[in-house]
Amino acid sequence: MEEHVNFRSVYLRYGLFLGVALTILDLILLISENFTSPWTNLSYLFIAVLIFLGYTIYKKQGDGFLNYSRSLGLGTMITLIGGLISGLVGLMYRLVNTGVTEKIIEAQKQVLFEQGFSDTEIDQSMEFTAFLIEPIPSFFVSVAGYAFIGFIFSLVLGAIAKKNNPKPFE
């Protein structure tokens, strides 16, 4: 039972830290209307660092071991909690500042135009994208996306950080 409490406290704590970090980054980018900035990639660094810190703390607070399946669950839960927090704040911001959705669509159209897409291709792309950028669908896409990214990162980081118990039945 102790192990489950430890697991939950670690993913909640580091998920909260990740949620705060992602929220601050998202709000800076939304308020500055810098929607296509390379700074958005900073979120991947936050995810990797906080998953790895979660692994480290989990091993320190526990028996010093972390198997691969537990690392996958821990990393995914950290990013799911972080994504929920970030997604909820982003949802509230978009519901209050309704014009931001149109600005995001225009910024995305500009990026596609600069990449050489024709007006027809841009319009076709925007039909689907416009739905996903709306506040409610955007929330769900964001949470699912963070959970998926967390799982992918956990596949790699879990393989690096895992430390199996040589005597699991003692």
ZAKE-79323 format. One line per 10 residues: number of its first residue (from 1); their letters; for each residue z, x, y of N, C-alpha, C. Coordinates in steps of 0.05 Angstrom, whole numbers, plus 32768, in hexadecimal, padded with zeros to 4 digits. Layout:
BEGIN
NUM = A = Z/X/Y/Z/X/Y/Z/X/Y | ...
This chain:
BEGIN
1 = MEEHVNFRSV = 8000/8010/7FE8/8000/8000/8000/8000/8011/8019 | 800E/8028/8018/8010/803A/802F/7FF4/8043/8037 | 7FE3/8049/8023/7FC8/8053/8029/7FB8/803F/8039 | 7FBA/8025/8033/7FAB/8011/8042/7FB4/800E/805F | 7FCE/8010/8063/7FD9/800F/807E/7FCE/8026/808E | 7FCF/803E/8082/7FC5/8056/808F/7FA7/8053/8095 | 7F98/8049/8082/7F7B/8045/8086/7F76/8033/809D | 7F83/801C/809E/7F7F/8008/80B3/7F88/8013/80CE | 7F9E/8021/80CF/7FA7/802B/80E9/7F94/8040/80F4 | 7F88/8050/80E2/7F76/8065/80EB/7F5C/8058/80F6
11 = YLRYGLFLGV = 7F50/8045/80E7/7F37/803A/80F1/7F3B/8028/8109 | 7F52/801B/810C/7F57/800C/8124/7F5B/801E/813C | 7F6B/8033/8139/7F70/8045/814F/7F56/8053/8158 | 7F48/805E/8146/7F2F/806D/814E/7F18/805A/8154 | 7F18/8042/8149/7F05/802E/8152/7F0B/8025/816F | 7F24/8023/8176/7F2B/801D/8191/7F23/8033/81A4 | 7F28/804C/819D/7F1F/8063/81AD/7F01/8062/81B1 | 7EF3/805D/819B/7ED5/805D/819C/7ECC/8046/81AE | 7ED9/802E/81AB/7ED1/8017/81BB/7ED5/801D/81D8 | 7EEB/802A/81E0/7EEF/8030/81FC/7EDA/8044/8206
21 = ALTILDLILL = 7ED5/8059/81F6/7EC1/806D/81FE/7EA5/8060/8201 | 7E9D/8050/81EE/7E83/8042/81EF/7E81/802F/8206 | 7E97/8021/820B/7E98/800E/8221/7E95/801C/823C | 7EA3/8032/8240/7EA1/8040/8259/7E84/804A/825C | 7E78/8056/8247/7E5D/805F/8249/7E4A/8048/824F | 7E4D/8032/8241/7E3B/801B/8245/7E3E/800F/8261 | 7E56/800D/826B/7E5A/8002/8286/7E4E/8015/829B | 7E52/802F/8298/7E46/8041/82AB/7E27/803E/82AB | 7E1B/803C/8294/7DFE/8039/8292/7DF5/801E/829D | 7E04/8009/8297/7DFD/7FEE/82A1/7E00/7FEC/82BF
31 = ISENFTSPWT = 7E16/7FF5/82C9/7E1B/7FF3/82E6/7E07/8004/82F6 | 7E01/801C/82EB/7DEE/802E/82F9/7DD1/8025/82F4 | 7DCD/8011/82E3/7DB3/8007/82DB/7DA1/801D/82D0 | 7DAE/802F/82C1/7DA0/8045/82B4/7D9D/803F/8296 | 7D8D/802B/8290/7D8B/8020/8275/7D7D/8031/8261 | 7D6B/8042/826A/7D5B/8053/8258/7D63/8070/825A | 7D7B/8075/8263/7D84/8091/8266/7D89/809F/824C | 7D84/80B9/824B/7D8B/80C8/8233/7DA9/80C9/822F | 7DB9/80C2/8243/7DD6/80C2/8240/7DDF/80AD/822C | 7DCE/809A/8225/7DD6/8087/8211/7DDA/8094/81F6
41 = NLSYLFIAVL = 7DCE/80AB/81F2/7DD1/80BA/81D9/7DED/80C6/81D6 | 7DFC/80C7/81EC/7E17/80D1/81EC/7E29/80C0/81D9 | 7E21/80A7/81D5/7E30/8095/81C3/7E30/80A0/81A7 | 7E1B/80AE/819E/7E1A/80B9/8183/7E2F/80D0/8180 | 7E32/80DF/8196/7E46/80F4/8195/7E62/80E8/8193 | 7E68/80D3/81A3/7E81/80C5/81A1/7E87/80BB/8185 | 7E72/80AF/8178/7E75/80A5/815D/7E7C/80BB/814A | 7E6C/80D1/814A/7E71/80E6/8137/7E8D/80F3/813B | 7E94/80F8/8153/7EAE/8105/8159/7EC5/80F3/8150 | 7EC4/80D9/8157/7EDA/80C8/8150/7EDC/80C1/8132
51 = IFLGYTIYKK = 7EC5/80C0/8125/7EC6/80BD/8108/7ED3/80D6/80FB | 7ECB/80ED/8104/7ED6/8106/80F9/7EF3/8108/80FF | 7EFC/8101/8117/7F18/8101/811E/7F28/80ED/810C | 7F1C/80D6/8108/7F28/80C3/80F6/7F2C/80CE/80DA | 7F18/80DC/80D0/7F1B/80E8/80B5/7F31/80FD/80B5 | 7F32/810D/80CA/7F46/8122/80CB/7F63/8117/80CC | 7F67/8103/80DD/7F81/80F6/80DF/7F88/80E8/80C5 | 7F75/80DB/80B8/7F7A/80CD/809F/7F84/80E0/808A | 7F77/80F7/8088/7F80/810B/8075/7F9B/8116/807C | 7FA1/811B/8095/7FBB/8126/809E/7FD1/8112/8099
61 = QGDGFLNYSR = 7FCD/80F8/809F/7FE1/80E4/809B/7FE5/80DC/807E | 7FD1/80E0/806E/7FD3/80D9/8052/7FDB/80F0/8041 | 7FCF/80F1/802A/7FD6/8107/8017/7FC3/811F/8019 | 7FB3/8120/802E/7FA2/8136/8033/7F86/8134/8027 | 7F81/811D/801A/7F68/8119/800D/7F59/8101/8019 | 7F3E/8102/8017/7F2D/80ED/8020/7F14/80EC/800E | 7F12/80D7/7FFE/7EFB/80D6/7FEC/7EE3/80CB/7FFB | 7ECB/80CD/7FF0/7EB3/80C6/7FFD/7EB1/80A8/8004 | 7EB9/8097/7FF1/7EB7/807A/7FF7/7ECB/8072/800D | 7EE2/807E/800D/7EF5/8078/8023/7EEB/8082/803E
71 = SLGLGTMITL = 7EDD/8099/803E/7ED2/80A3/8057/7EBC/8091/8061 | 7EAB/8086/804F/7E97/8073/8057/7EA3/805A/8064 | 7EB8/8050/8058/7EC5/8038/8063/7ED3/803E/807D | 7EE0/8054/807F/7EEE/805B/8097/7EDB/805F/80AF | 7EC6/806E/80AB/7EB3/8072/80C0/7EA5/8059/80C9 | 7E9E/8048/80B6/7E90/802F/80BC/7EA3/801C/80CB | 7EBC/801B/80C3/7ECF/800A/80D1/7ED5/8014/80ED | 7ED7/802E/80F1/7EDB/8039/810C/7EC4/8030/811E | 7EAC/8032/8115/7E95/802B/8126/7E93/800D/8129 | 7E9B/7FFD/8115/7E9A/7FE0/8117/7EAE/7FD7/812C
81 = IGGLISGLVG = 7EC6/7FE2/812C/7EDA/7FDA/8140/7ED1/7FE3/815C | 7EC7/7FFC/815E/7EBC/8006/8177/7EA5/7FF5/8181 | 7E93/7FED/816F/7E7D/7FDC/8177/7E85/7FC0/8180 | 7E9A/7FB5/8173/7EA4/7F9B/817B/7EAF/7F9C/8197 | 7EBF/7FB1/819D/7ECB/7FB3/81B8/7EB5/7FB7/81CD | 7EA3/7FCA/81C8/7E8E/7FD0/81DA/7E7C/7FB7/81DE | 7E75/7FAA/81C8/7E64/7F92/81C9/7E71/7F7B/81D8 | 7E8B/7F77/81D5/7E98/7F61/81E3/7E98/7F67/8201 | 7E9E/7F7F/8209/7E9E/7F86/8226/7E82/7F84/8231 | 7E6E/7F8D/8222/7E52/7F8B/822B/7E4A/7F6E/822D
91 = LMYRLVNTGV = 7E53/7F5D/821A/7E4D/7F41/821B/7E58/7F34/8234 | 7E72/7F3A/8239/7E7E/7F2F/8251/7E70/7F38/826B | 7E68/7F52/826C/7E5A/7F5C/8283/7E40/7F4E/8287 | 7E31/7F4A/8271/7E17/7F3D/8273/7E19/7F1F/827A | 7E2F/7F12/8271/7E33/7EF6/8279/7E3A/7EF3/8296 | 7E49/7F07/82A1/7E50/7F06/82BD/7E39/7F0F/82CE | 7E2C/7F24/82C7/7E15/7F2F/82D6/7DFB/7F27/82C8 | 7DF2/7F0F/82CC/7DDB/7F04/82BD/7DC1/7F13/82C3 | 7DBE/7F20/82DA/7DA6/7F2D/82E1/7DA1/7F47/82D2 | 7DB5/7F51/82C4/7DB2/7F6B/82B7/7D9E/7F69/829F
101 = TEKIIEAQKQ = 7D9C/7F52/8293/7D89/7F4F/827C/7D6D/7F52/8286 | 7D66/7F47/829C/7D4A/7F4A/82A7/7D45/7F67/82AE | 7D59/7F74/82B9/7D56/7F90/82C1/7D51/7FA2/82A8 | 7D5F/7F9B/8292/7D5B/7FAB/8279/7D3F/7FA6/826F | 7D36/7F8E/826F/7D1B/7F88/8266/7D06/7F97/8277 | 7D09/7F97/8291/7CF7/7FA5/82A2/7CF7/7FC3/829D | 7D0F/7FCE/8299/7D11/7FEB/8293/7D03/7FF1/8278 | 7D06/7FE0/8264/7CFA/7FE4/824A/7CDB/7FE2/824D | 7CD2/7FCF/825D/7CB5/7FCD/8261/7CAA/7FE7/826E | 7CB8/7FF1/8281/7CB0/800A/828F/7CAE/8021/827B
111 = VLFEQGFSDT = 7CC2/8023/8269/7CC1/8039/8255/7CA9/8036/8243 | 7CA3/801E/823A/7C8C/8019/8229/7C72/801F/8238 | 7C71/8018/8251/7C59/801D/8261/7C55/803C/8264 | 7C6B/804A/8269/7C69/8068/826C/7C61/8075/8252 | 7C67/8068/823B/7C60/8073/8221/7C43/806C/8219 | 7C35/805D/822B/7C18/8058/8226/7C12/803E/8218 | 7C25/802C/8216/7C20/8012/8209/7C0F/8001/821C | 7BFE/7FF1/8211/7BEE/7FDE/8222/7BFF/7FC7/822A | 7BF5/7FB8/823E/7C04/7FA0/8248/7C09/7F8C/8232 | 7BF5/7F89/8221/7BF7/7F76/820A/7C0C/7F7F/81F7
121 = EIDQSMEFTA = 7C0C/7F99/81F0/7C21/7FA3/81DE/7C3D/7FA1/81E9 | 7C3F/7FA6/8203/7C59/7FA4/8211/7C63/7F87/8210 | 7C51/7F74/8216/7C58/7F57/8216/7C61/7F4E/81FA | 7C53/7F57/81E5/7C5A/7F50/81CA/7C75/7F5C/81C2 | 7C7A/7F74/81CA/7C93/7F81/81C4/7CAA/7F74/81D3 | 7CA5/7F6B/81EB/7CBA/7F5F/81FC/7CC2/7F43/81F3 | 7CAF/7F35/81E5/7CB5/7F1A/81DB/7CCD/7F1B/81C9 | 7CCD/7F2E/81B6/7CE3/7F31/81A3/7CFB/7F3E/81B0 | 7CF6/7F53/81BF/7D0C/7F63/81CC/7D1C/7F52/81DF | 7D0E/7F40/81EE/7D1C/7F30/8202/7D32/7F1F/81F5
131 = FLIEPIPSFF = 7D2C/7F15/81DD/7D41/7F05/81CF/7D59/7F16/81C8 | 7D54/7F2E/81BE/7D6A/7F40/81B5/7D7A/7F4B/81CC | 7D6F/7F4B/81E4/7D7D/7F55/81FB/7D8F/7F40/8208 | 7D8A/7F26/8202/7D9C/7F11/820C/7DB9/7F17/8204 | 7DCC/7F0E/8214/7DE8/7F15/820F/7DF3/7F10/81F2 | 7DF0/7EF8/81E8/7DFC/7EF2/81CD/7DEE/7F02/81B7 | 7DD3/7F00/81B4/7DC6/7F10/81A0/7DCB/7F2E/81A3 | 7DCD/7F37/81BB/7DD2/7F53/81C1/7DED/7F5C/81B5 | 7E00/7F4B/81B8/7E1B/7F51/81AD/7E19/7F55/818F | 7E0D/7F43/8181/7E0B/7F45/8164/7DFA/7F5D/815B
141 = VSVAGYAFIG = 7DE5/7F62/8169/7DD4/7F79/8162/7DE4/7F93/8167 | 7DF3/7F93/817D/7E03/7FAB/8183/7E18/7FB1/816E | 7E27/7F9C/8166/7E3C/7FA0/8152/7E30/7FA9/8137 | 7E1B/7F9B/812F/7E0E/7FA2/8116/7E02/7FBE/8117 | 7DF6/7FC5/812E/7DEA/7FE0/8132/7DFF/7FF6/8130 | 7E16/7FF1/813E/7E2B/8006/813C/7E36/8009/8120 | 7E3A/7FF2/8112/7E44/7FF4/80F6/7E30/8003/80E5 | 7E16/7FFE/80E8/7E02/800C/80D9/7E01/802A/80E0 | 7E02/8030/80F9/7E02/804C/8102/7E1B/805A/80F7 | 7E32/804C/80F8/7E4A/8057/80EE/7E49/805D/80D0
151 = FIFSLVLGAI = 7E3C/804B/80C1/7E38/8050/80A5/7E26/8068/80A0 | 7E11/806B/80AF/7DFF/8082/80AB/7E0D/809C/80B2 | 7E1C/809C/80C9/7E2B/80B4/80D0/7E40/80BA/80BB | 7E4C/80A5/80B0/7E61/80A9/809C/7E56/80B4/8082 | 7E3D/80AE/807C/7E30/80BA/8064/7E30/80D8/8066 | 7E29/80E2/807E/7E28/80FF/8082/7E43/810B/8086 | 7E52/8100/8099/7E6C/810B/80A0/7E80/8108/8089 | 7E7E/80F3/8079/7E8F/80EF/8062/7E8A/8104/804D | 7E71/810C/8049/7E6B/8121/8036/7E76/813C/803F | 7E78/8140/8059/7E83/8159/8064/7EA1/8159/8063
161 = AKKNNPKPFE = 7EAE/8142/806A/7ECB/8141/806D/7EDA/813A/8053 | 7ECC/8130/803F/7EDA/8127/8027/7EE9/813D/801A | 7F00/8136/800F/7F10/8148/7FFF/7F1D/8137/7FE9 | 7F12/813A/7FD1/7F1B/812A/7FBB/7F35/8135/7FB0 | 7F46/8123/7FA7/7F5F/812A/7F9A/7F59/8135/7F7E | 7F61/814E/7F79/7F5B/8159/7F5E/7F6B/814C/7F48 | 7F81/813F/7F4F/7F92/8131/7F3B/7F96/8114/7F45 | 7F82/8103/7F43/7F84/80E8/7F4E/7F98/80D6/7F41 | 7FA0/80DC/7F28/7FB1/80CA/7F19/7FCF/80D2/7F19 | 7FD5/80E5/7F29/7FF1/80EE/7F2B/8000/80E1/7F41
